[in-house]
Every structure is written in structure tokens, then in C-alpha cells.
Amino acid sequence: MVTHLVQPLVRPPDAIAVVPGSKSHTNRAVICAALAEGTSRLHNVLVADDTRAALDAVGGLGADVTLDEQTGVATIEGTAGRPEPRTGSVHVNQSGTTGRFVVPMAALASSPVVVDGHPQLRGRPFGPLVAALTDLGVETDGEVLPIRVDGRGRSTGRRTVRCSGSISSQFLSGLLLMGPCLAAGLDIELEDRLVSVPYVELTLSTMAAFGARVEHDDHRRYRIEPTGYRATDIAIEPDASAASYFLGAAAMTGGTVRVPGLGRDTVQGDIVFADVLADMGCDVSVDDDVRVTGPPPGELRGIEVDLADASDLTQTLAVVATMADRPTTIDGIGFIRHKEIDRIAVPVAELGRLGIRADALEDGIRITPGRPAPGIVDPHDDHRMAMSFALLGLVHPGIRIDDPGCVSKTFPTYWQSLDQLR
């Protein structure tokens, strides 16, 4: 068993935390560049397992891709909306985002493509996306990976498809990304409540940077024009989800952490974590950068908060909440049971094994503050479990993280970066 012992900080940090490029922004830009006409350059891309999966997948669908890992620049010669697969299958590893974007891209291809992934991803749902593609005349053979996609018989006229947004916004984002490359464009109507709205806004913002035009009626109906995409140079923002671990560390320790390059102008919804920490009693500044100073020991406040639009913050907030003065309730996140793992049941179980009470709710989780006992955290191969629960070890001795290498999915240098706080 390989574990990582997190050593407690000897004093509250006063640190600058440099975080890598946004995974969500990178993967959306990769798809747009791969479908664009011409050569695009993406600067400050995240170099991690999930983004490698996206780059490899679009390469398999006919885009010419080079990645300079030292400079973080990806150069992509696009397919002009007409992917020509190099092989009969592409593999998206553990990246659910990539899978849900690549399946619609494969529907634009000139020949059938099988989209497959890691066994962990094969258990995650693709049904709403498959149903919408079927309405467009795309042939598919299942609702979980591997999925064979044959779009040669798709409709050439303008169509309206319905899509669920209550399980994952990635289904909608995948269809949006596909839309400008359809001969007559596309109209999309949502069947139900849309979760993670800021991620859809990130999709729309990235599409616009590549020349796409989309109108929407308060995220109920979308009208996508058949503009295609034009090649562009784009800078990827620092990852707001990754920043949450360092901002959370400031809240738990009473220290100060600043994350440069991430501010109010970000297109990432997870910047809301700064506001959440302010509600808990932290001193927060968000301008060109974001800075958080935690309150003195014992003064962090428990809160009630809806994280439906920023669900990737759930585990970080659950760990921060163990230091609060009263219980914290996180609502609006029932759909995260269908992420890489059940992100309600697993955090509850792991906090419980360390002696901290946490309760699973119908649509959320409630954390009762407490001091964890020394122990080993099983992240269940979930990068966000490993990174968030590591924060416990910054303030309590004896916290070990099993399988620490799972952070390579989105943040390969996490353990070194966490030491920036020292």
C-alpha cells in the first residue's frame, strides 16, 4: 500500500499558491480547436490525465495535436467540423468530461467510431446524450461506454432536440459544442432543471472565443447557428476548483493564501468558493487575484449553502466544515452520486472512519464539526477525495492518503504544490 502522510503545518501559512490551468476550460477549448478550421494555440493548458485524454481523443478523430509540456502550449490543427477518424475507436480514460464531449464530436465523423473509457467511467451514465443524438438520426448502441457512434445518417435539416440537465450539465455542453458544425445548426430544449449552470456558461464563453454564435432563453432553450469554428489563440485560466484546496487551507488554519491570476473576471463558477468562505467568517478579497485569510481558531462558522452550480467544491467544503463552530449543510448536490464515485456516500463514510460525524441527506450532506483521529483516507480512486481530505492533515497529525497518485487525473503536482503553504 502506498500512502502519503500529510505533515501538519508548524504555523499558519502566508503563501502564494500557483495552480495549474483549468481542466474544464482546457477540455472545452480542445474540442473547439479540434473542430475549427485552421491551427489554434492553447496557452497554459493543464497537463494531466484528463486533458491528455482529450488531446489523444481529438487526435484519434483526425485533429493534428502537439503539446509542449514545458511551456503548457497545445497546438491543434482542426478538422473544419468534419472529423476523419484515424482508427475505429478512441479511448477517454477516466475523463467523464472528455467522454461526453467526444461522443457528439464522433457523431460528426465520416465513419463509425467506438468511444470507450476506463472501467470506472463505463459505469457512468450517457443516456440523455445518447437519446438526443438519436433524435438527430445518429446511430448508437448503448447508454454506457463503450458506445459505437455512427453519424453518417444524421439529419441535414435544422432540428430541435430535448436534453436532461439534472444529472450532468456535460450532456448539454457536448451538444452545444457539436451544434455549430451541423449543416443547419441546432436547437436544444431542456427537459428539467439544469445543474452546474456556470459550466454551461463556460462552454458558451469558450465557443464564442472560437467564433460560434449561440442564443439562449435563460438556459431553457438554446439556438446554435451553423457558424462552425475559427482557429484562435486562447489562454487557459488557472483552475478555480484546484484553487479551492489552498483557499480552504487558509480558512482551516487562520492563515493567508493568495492565488494569482484568478479573479472576478473568471469564467469559472467555482470562484464562488471565495464567497462561501466569506460567509464562514474568512476575510476575502477578489480582484485580479483571490486572497483568503482564515479567522482565529474557533471562529470559523458553520453555514447552509446550495452548491448545485459548483458541486466540485463539495468535498473541500466538507473538510473545511470539520473546523467550524456548528454543523454545515450542503444542499442541491444529489446528482453528484453519479460522478467518478458517489460523492455523497464516500465522503460521509471516510469522515466517519476518522471519527467525524457526517450525514447523507436526500439532496446533500451535513457535517458536524470534530477532531479527526489519525487514520488512512481511502479516496476510492477519486482525485478530489485525495486532495480535499489532505487538508485535514495540515492541522491534525497522523492523516495519511491512500493511493496519492490518483491526483494525476487533474493535478499531477498537487503534493508539491501543497508544500507551497510551508
C-alpha positions as a Markdown table, in Angstrom:
| # | Residue | x | y | z |
|---|---|---|---|---|
| 1 | Met | 0.0 | 0.0 | 0.0 |
| 2 | Val | 1.4 | 3.4 | -1.0 |
| 3 | Thr | 0.2 | 6.2 | 1.3 |
| 4 | His | 1.1 | 9.9 | 1.7 |
| 5 | Leu | 1.5 | 11.2 | 5.2 |
| 6 | Val | 0.4 | 14.9 | 5.3 |
| 7 | Gln | 2.5 | 16.7 | 7.9 |
| 8 | Pro | 0.8 | 19.4 | 10.0 |
| 9 | Leu | 1.8 | 23.0 | 9.3 |
| 10 | Val | 4.0 | 24.4 | 12.1 |
| 11 | Arg | 2.5 | 27.9 | 11.7 |
| 12 | Pro | -0.4 | 29.4 | 9.7 |
| 13 | Pro | 0.6 | 30.0 | 6.1 |
| 14 | Asp | 1.2 | 33.3 | 4.4 |
| 15 | Ala | 1.7 | 32.0 | 0.9 |
| 16 | Ile | 1.1 | 32.4 | -2.8 |
| 17 | Ala | -0.4 | 29.2 | -4.3 |
| 18 | Val | 0.2 | 28.8 | -8.0 |
| 19 | Val | -2.3 | 26.4 | -9.5 |
| 20 | Pro | -2.4 | 24.8 | -13.0 |
| 21 | Gly | -4.6 | 25.7 | -15.9 |
| 22 | Ser | -8.3 | 24.9 | -15.6 |
| 23 | Lys | -9.3 | 21.4 | -16.7 |
| 24 | Ser | -12.8 | 22.5 | -17.6 |
| 25 | His | -11.6 | 25.4 | -19.7 |
| 26 | Thr | -8.8 | 23.3 | -21.3 |
| 27 | Asn | -11.1 | 20.4 | -22.4 |
| 28 | Arg | -13.7 | 22.8 | -23.9 |
| 29 | Ala | -11.0 | 24.7 | -25.8 |
| 30 | Val | -9.5 | 21.4 | -27.1 |
| 31 | Ile | -12.9 | 20.4 | -28.6 |
| 32 | Cys | -13.4 | 23.8 | -30.2 |
| 33 | Ala | -9.9 | 23.8 | -31.6 |
| 34 | Ala | -10.2 | 20.3 | -32.9 |
| 35 | Leu | -13.4 | 21.2 | -34.8 |
| 36 | Ala | -12.1 | 24.6 | -36.0 |
| 37 | Glu | -10.8 | 25.4 | -39.5 |
| 38 | Gly | -7.1 | 26.2 | -39.1 |
| 39 | Thr | -4.5 | 26.0 | -36.4 |
| 40 | Ser | -5.2 | 27.1 | -32.8 |
| 41 | Arg | -2.8 | 27.5 | -29.9 |
| 42 | Leu | -3.9 | 27.0 | -26.4 |
| 43 | His | -1.7 | 28.5 | -23.7 |
| 44 | Asn | -1.4 | 27.4 | -20.1 |
| 45 | Val | -3.2 | 24.2 | -20.7 |
| 46 | Leu | -3.5 | 21.7 | -17.8 |
| 47 | Val | -1.1 | 18.8 | -18.4 |
| 48 | Ala | -2.8 | 16.0 | -16.6 |
| 49 | Asp | -4.5 | 12.6 | -17.3 |
| 50 | Asp | -7.9 | 14.1 | -18.1 |
| 51 | Thr | -6.5 | 16.7 | -20.6 |
| 52 | Arg | -4.2 | 14.2 | -22.2 |
| 53 | Ala | -7.3 | 12.0 | -22.7 |
| 54 | Ala | -9.0 | 14.9 | -24.5 |
| 55 | Leu | -5.9 | 15.7 | -26.7 |
| 56 | Asp | -5.5 | 12.0 | -27.5 |
| 57 | Ala | -9.1 | 11.5 | -28.4 |
| 58 | Val | -9.4 | 14.5 | -30.7 |
| 59 | Gly | -6.1 | 13.3 | -32.3 |
| 60 | Gly | -7.8 | 10.0 | -32.9 |
| 61 | Leu | -10.6 | 11.8 | -34.6 |
| 62 | Gly | -8.3 | 13.5 | -37.1 |
| 63 | Ala | -7.0 | 16.7 | -35.5 |
| 64 | Asp | -3.2 | 17.2 | -35.6 |
| 65 | Val | -2.1 | 17.8 | -32.0 |
| 66 | Thr | 1.2 | 18.7 | -30.4 |
| 67 | Leu | 1.8 | 19.5 | -26.7 |
| 68 | Asp | 4.8 | 21.3 | -25.3 |
| 69 | Glu | 4.7 | 20.1 | -21.7 |
| 70 | Gln | 7.3 | 22.6 | -20.6 |
| 71 | Thr | 5.5 | 25.7 | -21.8 |
| 72 | Gly | 2.0 | 24.3 | -21.5 |
| 73 | Val | 1.1 | 25.2 | -25.1 |
| 74 | Ala | -1.0 | 22.8 | -27.2 |
| 75 | Thr | -1.1 | 23.4 | -31.0 |
| 76 | Ile | -4.1 | 21.9 | -32.7 |
| 77 | Glu | -4.8 | 21.8 | -36.4 |
| 78 | Gly | -8.6 | 21.4 | -36.6 |
| 79 | Thr | -10.8 | 19.3 | -38.8 |
| 80 | Ala | -13.1 | 22.1 | -40.0 |
| 81 | Gly | -16.1 | 20.3 | -38.4 |
| 82 | Arg | -15.5 | 17.1 | -40.4 |
| 83 | Pro | -13.6 | 14.7 | -38.3 |
| 84 | Glu | -11.7 | 11.9 | -40.2 |
| 85 | Pro | -11.0 | 9.2 | -37.7 |
| 86 | Arg | -7.6 | 7.7 | -37.8 |
| 87 | Thr | -8.8 | 4.5 | -36.2 |
| 88 | Gly | -12.1 | 2.9 | -35.4 |
| 89 | Ser | -12.0 | 3.7 | -31.7 |
| 90 | Val | -10.9 | 6.4 | -29.2 |
| 91 | His | -10.3 | 6.0 | -25.5 |
| 92 | Val | -11.1 | 8.7 | -23.0 |
| 93 | Asn | -9.5 | 7.1 | -19.9 |
| 94 | Gln | -11.3 | 8.3 | -16.7 |
| 95 | Ser | -12.4 | 11.6 | -18.1 |
| 96 | Gly | -16.2 | 11.9 | -18.0 |
| 97 | Thr | -16.0 | 15.4 | -19.4 |
| 98 | Thr | -14.0 | 14.2 | -22.4 |
| 99 | Gly | -16.3 | 11.3 | -23.0 |
| 100 | Arg | -19.4 | 13.4 | -23.0 |
| 101 | Phe | -17.8 | 15.9 | -25.4 |
| 102 | Val | -16.2 | 13.3 | -27.7 |
| 103 | Val | -19.3 | 11.2 | -28.3 |
| 104 | Pro | -21.1 | 14.2 | -30.1 |
| 105 | Met | -17.8 | 15.0 | -31.9 |
| 106 | Ala | -17.7 | 11.4 | -33.1 |
| 107 | Ala | -21.2 | 11.9 | -34.4 |
| 108 | Leu | -19.8 | 14.4 | -36.9 |
| 109 | Ala | -17.2 | 11.9 | -38.2 |
| 110 | Ser | -17.1 | 10.4 | -41.7 |
| 111 | Ser | -17.1 | 6.9 | -40.4 |
| 112 | Pro | -18.3 | 5.0 | -37.3 |
| 113 | Val | -16.3 | 5.4 | -34.0 |
| 114 | Val | -16.3 | 3.4 | -30.8 |
| 115 | Val | -15.8 | 5.6 | -27.7 |
| 116 | Asp | -14.5 | 3.7 | -24.7 |
| 117 | Gly | -13.0 | 4.5 | -21.4 |
| 118 | His | -11.6 | 3.3 | -18.1 |
| 119 | Pro | -13.8 | 0.7 | -16.2 |
| 120 | Gln | -14.7 | 3.4 | -13.6 |
| 121 | Leu | -16.1 | 5.6 | -16.4 |
| 122 | Arg | -18.0 | 2.7 | -18.0 |
| 123 | Gly | -20.4 | 2.8 | -15.1 |
| 124 | Arg | -21.3 | 6.5 | -15.5 |
| 125 | Pro | -24.5 | 7.4 | -17.4 |
| 126 | Phe | -24.6 | 8.7 | -21.0 |
| 127 | Gly | -28.3 | 8.1 | -21.6 |
| 128 | Pro | -29.6 | 11.7 | -22.0 |
| 129 | Leu | -26.8 | 12.4 | -24.5 |
| 130 | Val | -27.4 | 9.3 | -26.5 |
| 131 | Ala | -31.2 | 10.0 | -26.6 |
| 132 | Ala | -30.6 | 13.5 | -28.0 |
| 133 | Leu | -28.2 | 12.2 | -30.6 |
| 134 | Thr | -30.7 | 9.5 | -31.6 |
| 135 | Asp | -33.2 | 12.3 | -32.3 |
| 136 | Leu | -30.7 | 13.7 | -34.7 |
| 137 | Gly | -30.5 | 10.5 | -36.6 |
| 138 | Val | -27.2 | 9.4 | -35.1 |
| 139 | Glu | -26.9 | 5.6 | -34.6 |
| 140 | Thr | -25.6 | 4.4 | -31.2 |
| 141 | Asp | -25.7 | 1.1 | -29.5 |
| 142 | Gly | -25.9 | 1.8 | -25.8 |
| 143 | Glu | -26.2 | 4.2 | -22.9 |
| 144 | Val | -22.8 | 3.5 | -21.2 |
| 145 | Leu | -19.3 | 3.2 | -22.6 |
| 146 | Pro | -18.2 | 1.6 | -24.9 |
| 147 | Ile | -20.6 | 3.3 | -27.3 |
| 148 | Arg | -20.4 | 2.9 | -31.1 |
| 149 | Val | -21.3 | 6.2 | -32.8 |
| 150 | Asp | -22.3 | 6.4 | -36.4 |
| 151 | Gly | -23.5 | 9.9 | -37.5 |
| 152 | Arg | -23.5 | 9.3 | -41.3 |
| 153 | Gly | -27.3 | 9.2 | -41.3 |
| 154 | Arg | -27.8 | 12.3 | -39.2 |
| 155 | Ser | -30.4 | 14.9 | -40.2 |
| 156 | Thr | -29.2 | 17.7 | -42.5 |
| 157 | Gly | -32.1 | 20.0 | -41.6 |
| 158 | Arg | -32.4 | 22.1 | -38.5 |
| 159 | Arg | -33.7 | 20.0 | -35.7 |
| 160 | Thr | -34.8 | 20.6 | -32.1 |
| 161 | Val | -33.6 | 18.1 | -29.5 |
| 162 | Arg | -34.6 | 17.8 | -25.8 |
| 163 | Cys | -32.0 | 17.1 | -23.2 |
| 164 | Ser | -31.9 | 16.5 | -19.5 |
| 165 | Gly | -29.8 | 18.8 | -17.4 |
| 166 | Ser | -30.5 | 17.4 | -13.9 |
| 167 | Ile | -27.9 | 14.6 | -13.9 |
| 168 | Ser | -25.0 | 16.4 | -15.5 |
| 169 | Ser | -24.6 | 19.6 | -17.5 |
| 170 | Gln | -22.0 | 17.9 | -19.6 |
| 171 | Phe | -24.7 | 16.3 | -21.8 |
| 172 | Leu | -25.9 | 19.8 | -22.7 |
| 173 | Ser | -22.3 | 21.1 | -23.2 |
| 174 | Gly | -21.5 | 18.2 | -25.5 |
| 175 | Leu | -24.5 | 19.0 | -27.7 |
| 176 | Leu | -23.7 | 22.7 | -27.7 |
| 177 | Leu | -20.1 | 22.1 | -28.8 |
| 178 | Met | -21.4 | 19.9 | -31.6 |
| 179 | Gly | -24.1 | 22.4 | -32.8 |
| 180 | Pro | -22.1 | 24.9 | -34.9 |
| 181 | Cys | -20.7 | 22.1 | -37.1 |
| 182 | Leu | -24.2 | 20.8 | -38.1 |
| 183 | Ala | -25.2 | 21.9 | -41.6 |
| 184 | Ala | -28.3 | 23.8 | -40.3 |
| 185 | Gly | -27.3 | 24.4 | -36.7 |
| 186 | Leu | -29.2 | 23.1 | -33.7 |
| 187 | Asp | -31.9 | 24.0 | -31.2 |
| 188 | Ile | -31.9 | 22.5 | -27.8 |
| 189 | Glu | -34.7 | 22.5 | -25.1 |
| 190 | Leu | -34.0 | 21.4 | -21.6 |
| 191 | Glu | -36.4 | 18.9 | -20.1 |
| 192 | Asp | -35.8 | 19.7 | -16.5 |
| 193 | Arg | -33.7 | 21.7 | -14.1 |
| 194 | Leu | -30.1 | 22.5 | -15.2 |
| 195 | Val | -27.4 | 21.8 | -12.6 |
| 196 | Ser | -23.9 | 23.4 | -12.8 |
| 197 | Val | -25.1 | 26.4 | -14.8 |
| 198 | Pro | -21.6 | 28.1 | -14.6 |
| 199 | Tyr | -20.1 | 25.2 | -16.5 |
| 200 | Val | -22.5 | 25.7 | -19.4 |
| 201 | Glu | -21.7 | 29.4 | -19.4 |
| 202 | Leu | -18.0 | 28.4 | -19.6 |
| 203 | Thr | -18.9 | 26.2 | -22.6 |
| 204 | Leu | -20.7 | 29.1 | -24.3 |
| 205 | Ser | -17.8 | 31.5 | -23.5 |
| 206 | Thr | -15.3 | 29.2 | -25.0 |
| 207 | Met | -17.4 | 28.6 | -28.1 |
| 208 | Ala | -17.7 | 32.3 | -28.6 |
| 209 | Ala | -13.9 | 32.7 | -28.4 |
| 210 | Phe | -13.8 | 30.4 | -31.4 |
| 211 | Gly | -16.4 | 32.3 | -33.4 |
| 212 | Ala | -19.6 | 30.3 | -32.5 |
| 213 | Arg | -23.0 | 32.1 | -32.1 |
| 214 | Val | -25.5 | 30.8 | -29.5 |
| 215 | Glu | -28.6 | 32.4 | -28.1 |
| 216 | His | -30.4 | 31.1 | -25.1 |
| 217 | Asp | -33.6 | 31.9 | -23.1 |
| 218 | Asp | -32.4 | 31.9 | -19.5 |
| 219 | His | -30.8 | 28.5 | -20.0 |
| 220 | Arg | -34.1 | 26.9 | -21.0 |
| 221 | Arg | -33.7 | 26.9 | -24.8 |
| 222 | Tyr | -30.6 | 27.3 | -27.0 |
| 223 | Arg | -30.3 | 28.3 | -30.6 |
| 224 | Ile | -27.0 | 27.4 | -32.2 |
| 225 | Glu | -26.1 | 28.9 | -35.5 |
| 226 | Pro | -24.2 | 26.8 | -38.1 |
| 227 | Thr | -21.1 | 29.0 | -38.0 |
| 228 | Gly | -18.5 | 26.3 | -37.5 |
| 229 | Tyr | -15.4 | 27.3 | -35.5 |
| 230 | Arg | -12.5 | 29.5 | -36.5 |
| 231 | Ala | -9.0 | 28.8 | -35.2 |
| 232 | Thr | -7.8 | 31.1 | -32.5 |
| 233 | Asp | -5.1 | 31.6 | -29.8 |
| 234 | Ile | -6.5 | 31.3 | -26.3 |
| 235 | Ala | -5.1 | 31.5 | -22.7 |
| 236 | Ile | -6.5 | 29.0 | -20.2 |
| 237 | Glu | -7.3 | 30.4 | -16.8 |
| 238 | Pro | -5.9 | 28.9 | -13.5 |
| 239 | Asp | -8.2 | 26.2 | -12.2 |
| 240 | Ala | -10.7 | 27.5 | -9.7 |
| 241 | Ser | -11.6 | 24.0 | -8.4 |
| 242 | Ala | -7.9 | 23.4 | -7.7 |
| 243 | Ala | -7.6 | 26.8 | -6.0 |
| 244 | Ser | -10.3 | 25.7 | -3.6 |
| 245 | Tyr | -7.9 | 23.4 | -1.7 |
| 246 | Phe | -5.5 | 26.2 | -1.0 |
| 247 | Leu | -8.2 | 28.7 | -0.1 |
| 248 | Gly | -9.7 | 26.0 | 2.2 |
| 249 | Ala | -6.4 | 25.5 | 3.9 |
| 250 | Ala | -6.3 | 29.2 | 4.7 |
| 251 | Ala | -9.8 | 29.0 | 6.3 |
| 252 | Met | -8.8 | 26.0 | 8.4 |
| 253 | Thr | -5.5 | 27.3 | 9.7 |
| 254 | Gly | -6.2 | 31.0 | 10.2 |
| 255 | Gly | -3.5 | 31.8 | 7.6 |
| 256 | Thr | -3.5 | 33.8 | 4.3 |
| 257 | Val | -3.3 | 32.3 | 0.8 |
| 258 | Arg | -3.4 | 34.2 | -2.4 |
| 259 | Val | -4.0 | 32.6 | -5.8 |
| 260 | Pro | -2.7 | 34.8 | -8.6 |
| 261 | Gly | -4.4 | 35.2 | -12.0 |
| 262 | Leu | -7.8 | 34.1 | -10.7 |
| 263 | Gly | -10.3 | 36.9 | -10.1 |
| 264 | Arg | -13.7 | 38.3 | -10.6 |
| 265 | Asp | -13.4 | 38.2 | -14.4 |
| 266 | Thr | -13.1 | 34.5 | -14.4 |
| 267 | Val | -15.5 | 32.4 | -16.5 |
| 268 | Gln | -15.3 | 29.6 | -13.9 |
| 269 | Gly | -18.2 | 29.2 | -11.5 |
| 270 | Asp | -16.1 | 27.7 | -8.7 |
| 271 | Ile | -14.7 | 31.1 | -7.8 |
| 272 | Val | -17.9 | 31.2 | -5.7 |
| 273 | Phe | -15.9 | 29.3 | -3.1 |
| 274 | Ala | -14.4 | 32.6 | -2.0 |
| 275 | Asp | -17.9 | 33.9 | -1.2 |
| 276 | Val | -18.7 | 30.7 | 0.7 |
| 277 | Leu | -15.6 | 31.1 | 2.8 |
| 278 | Ala | -16.5 | 34.8 | 3.5 |
| 279 | Asp | -19.9 | 33.6 | 4.8 |
| 280 | Met | -17.9 | 31.3 | 7.1 |
| 281 | Gly | -16.1 | 34.2 | 8.6 |
| 282 | Cys | -13.0 | 34.5 | 6.4 |
| 283 | Asp | -11.5 | 37.8 | 5.2 |
| 284 | Val | -11.8 | 37.6 | 1.4 |
| 285 | Ser | -10.6 | 39.8 | -1.4 |
| 286 | Val | -11.3 | 39.0 | -5.1 |
| 287 | Asp | -10.0 | 41.4 | -7.6 |
| 288 | Asp | -7.4 | 40.4 | -10.2 |
| 289 | Asp | -6.3 | 37.7 | -7.7 |
| 290 | Val | -8.2 | 35.9 | -5.0 |
| 291 | Arg | -7.0 | 36.1 | -1.4 |
| 292 | Val | -8.4 | 34.4 | 1.7 |
| 293 | Thr | -7.4 | 34.9 | 5.4 |
| 294 | Gly | -9.0 | 32.5 | 7.8 |
| 295 | Pro | -10.4 | 33.6 | 11.2 |
| 296 | Pro | -8.8 | 32.9 | 14.5 |
| 297 | Pro | -9.2 | 29.3 | 15.8 |
| 298 | Gly | -12.7 | 28.5 | 16.9 |
| 299 | Glu | -14.3 | 31.4 | 14.9 |
| 300 | Leu | -15.0 | 29.6 | 11.6 |
| 301 | Arg | -18.7 | 29.5 | 11.2 |
| 302 | Gly | -20.9 | 26.6 | 10.0 |
| 303 | Ile | -23.3 | 27.5 | 7.2 |
| 304 | Glu | -26.1 | 26.2 | 5.0 |
| 305 | Val | -25.3 | 26.5 | 1.3 |
| 306 | Asp | -26.6 | 25.3 | -2.1 |
| 307 | Leu | -23.7 | 24.1 | -4.3 |
| 308 | Ala | -25.8 | 22.9 | -7.2 |
| 309 | Asp | -23.8 | 25.2 | -9.5 |
| 310 | Ala | -20.4 | 24.4 | -8.0 |
| 311 | Ser | -20.6 | 20.8 | -6.9 |
| 312 | Asp | -16.9 | 20.1 | -7.3 |
| 313 | Leu | -16.4 | 22.2 | -4.2 |
| 314 | Thr | -18.4 | 19.7 | -2.1 |
| 315 | Gln | -15.6 | 17.6 | -0.7 |
| 316 | Thr | -13.4 | 20.7 | 0.0 |
| 317 | Leu | -16.2 | 22.4 | 1.9 |
| 318 | Ala | -17.0 | 19.2 | 3.8 |
| 319 | Val | -13.4 | 19.1 | 5.1 |
| 320 | Val | -13.3 | 22.8 | 5.9 |
| 321 | Ala | -16.6 | 22.4 | 7.8 |
| 322 | Thr | -15.0 | 20.0 | 10.3 |
| 323 | Met | -13.3 | 23.1 | 11.8 |
| 324 | Ala | -16.5 | 25.2 | 12.1 |
| 325 | Asp | -18.3 | 26.1 | 15.3 |
| 326 | Arg | -21.5 | 24.4 | 14.3 |
| 327 | Pro | -22.8 | 21.9 | 11.6 |
| 328 | Thr | -22.6 | 22.8 | 7.9 |
| 329 | Thr | -25.3 | 21.7 | 5.5 |
| 330 | Ile | -24.6 | 21.4 | 1.7 |
| 331 | Asp | -27.7 | 21.2 | -0.4 |
| 332 | Gly | -28.5 | 20.9 | -4.1 |
| 333 | Ile | -25.9 | 18.2 | -4.9 |
| 334 | Gly | -27.8 | 14.9 | -5.1 |
| 335 | Phe | -26.7 | 14.5 | -8.6 |
| 336 | Ile | -23.0 | 14.0 | -7.6 |
| 337 | Arg | -23.8 | 10.5 | -6.6 |
| 338 | His | -23.2 | 9.8 | -10.3 |
| 339 | Lys | -19.7 | 11.3 | -10.5 |
| 340 | Glu | -16.4 | 9.3 | -10.5 |
| 341 | Ile | -17.7 | 7.9 | -7.2 |
| 342 | Asp | -20.8 | 8.6 | -5.1 |
| 343 | Arg | -19.5 | 11.9 | -3.8 |
| 344 | Ile | -22.1 | 12.0 | -1.0 |
| 345 | Ala | -21.7 | 8.5 | 0.4 |
| 346 | Val | -17.9 | 8.2 | 0.2 |
| 347 | Pro | -17.1 | 11.5 | 2.0 |
| 348 | Val | -19.6 | 10.6 | 4.7 |
| 349 | Ala | -18.0 | 7.2 | 5.1 |
| 350 | Glu | -14.4 | 8.5 | 5.2 |
| 351 | Leu | -15.2 | 11.2 | 7.6 |
| 352 | Gly | -17.0 | 8.7 | 9.8 |
| 353 | Arg | -13.9 | 6.3 | 9.7 |
| 354 | Leu | -11.9 | 9.2 | 11.1 |
| 355 | Gly | -14.4 | 9.8 | 13.9 |
| 356 | Ile | -16.2 | 12.8 | 12.4 |
| 357 | Arg | -20.0 | 12.7 | 12.1 |
| 358 | Ala | -21.4 | 13.4 | 8.6 |
| 359 | Asp | -24.8 | 12.5 | 7.4 |
| 360 | Ala | -26.0 | 11.9 | 3.9 |
| 361 | Leu | -29.2 | 13.8 | 3.0 |
| 362 | Glu | -31.6 | 13.3 | 0.1 |
| 363 | Asp | -30.0 | 16.2 | -1.8 |
| 364 | Gly | -26.8 | 16.9 | 0.1 |
| 365 | Ile | -24.6 | 16.3 | 3.2 |
| 366 | Arg | -24.4 | 17.6 | 6.7 |
| 367 | Ile | -21.1 | 17.8 | 8.5 |
| 368 | Thr | -20.8 | 18.0 | 12.3 |
| 369 | Pro | -17.5 | 19.6 | 13.4 |
| 370 | Gly | -15.0 | 17.4 | 15.2 |
| 371 | Arg | -11.3 | 16.5 | 15.6 |
| 372 | Pro | -10.3 | 13.5 | 13.4 |
| 373 | Ala | -8.4 | 10.6 | 14.7 |
| 374 | Pro | -5.2 | 9.6 | 13.0 |
| 375 | Gly | -6.0 | 7.3 | 10.1 |
| 376 | Ile | -5.8 | 6.4 | 6.4 |
| 377 | Val | -8.2 | 8.0 | 4.0 |
| 378 | Asp | -9.3 | 5.8 | 1.1 |
| 379 | Pro | -10.0 | 8.2 | -1.8 |
| 380 | His | -11.7 | 5.5 | -3.9 |
| 381 | Asp | -9.6 | 6.5 | -6.9 |
| 382 | Asp | -11.2 | 9.9 | -6.8 |
| 383 | His | -8.7 | 12.8 | -7.2 |
| 384 | Arg | -10.9 | 15.3 | -5.4 |
| 385 | Met | -11.2 | 13.0 | -2.4 |
| 386 | Ala | -7.5 | 12.8 | -2.1 |
| 387 | Met | -6.8 | 16.5 | -2.5 |
| 388 | Ser | -9.6 | 17.7 | -0.2 |
| 389 | Phe | -9.0 | 15.2 | 2.6 |
| 390 | Ala | -5.3 | 16.0 | 2.6 |
| 391 | Leu | -6.3 | 19.4 | 4.2 |
| 392 | Leu | -7.2 | 17.6 | 7.4 |
| 393 | Gly | -3.5 | 16.6 | 7.7 |
| 394 | Leu | -2.4 | 20.2 | 7.6 |
| 395 | Val | -4.0 | 20.8 | 11.0 |
| 396 | His | -4.2 | 17.3 | 12.6 |
| 397 | Pro | -1.4 | 14.7 | 12.9 |
| 398 | Gly | -1.5 | 11.2 | 11.5 |
| 399 | Ile | -3.6 | 11.7 | 8.4 |
| 400 | Arg | -2.5 | 9.6 | 5.5 |
| 401 | Ile | -3.9 | 9.5 | 2.0 |
| 402 | Asp | -4.0 | 6.1 | 0.3 |
| 403 | Asp | -3.2 | 5.9 | -3.5 |
| 404 | Pro | -1.9 | 9.5 | -3.6 |
| 405 | Gly | -1.1 | 9.2 | -7.3 |
| 406 | Cys | -4.8 | 9.4 | -8.2 |
| 407 | Val | -4.4 | 13.2 | -8.1 |
| 408 | Ser | -2.7 | 12.9 | -11.5 |
| 409 | Lys | -6.1 | 12.9 | -13.1 |
| 410 | Thr | -6.3 | 16.7 | -12.8 |
| 411 | Phe | -3.3 | 18.0 | -10.7 |
| 412 | Pro | -0.2 | 15.9 | -11.0 |
| 413 | Thr | 2.0 | 18.2 | -8.9 |
| 414 | Tyr | -0.6 | 18.6 | -6.1 |
| 415 | Trp | 1.6 | 17.2 | -3.3 |
| 416 | Gln | 4.5 | 19.5 | -4.3 |
| 417 | Ser | 2.1 | 22.4 | -4.6 |
| 418 | Leu | 0.6 | 21.8 | -1.2 |
| 419 | Asp | 4.1 | 22.2 | 0.3 |
| 420 | Gln | 4.0 | 25.8 | -1.0 |
| 421 | Leu | 2.0 | 26.5 | 2.1 |
| 422 | Arg | 5.1 | 25.7 | 4.2 |
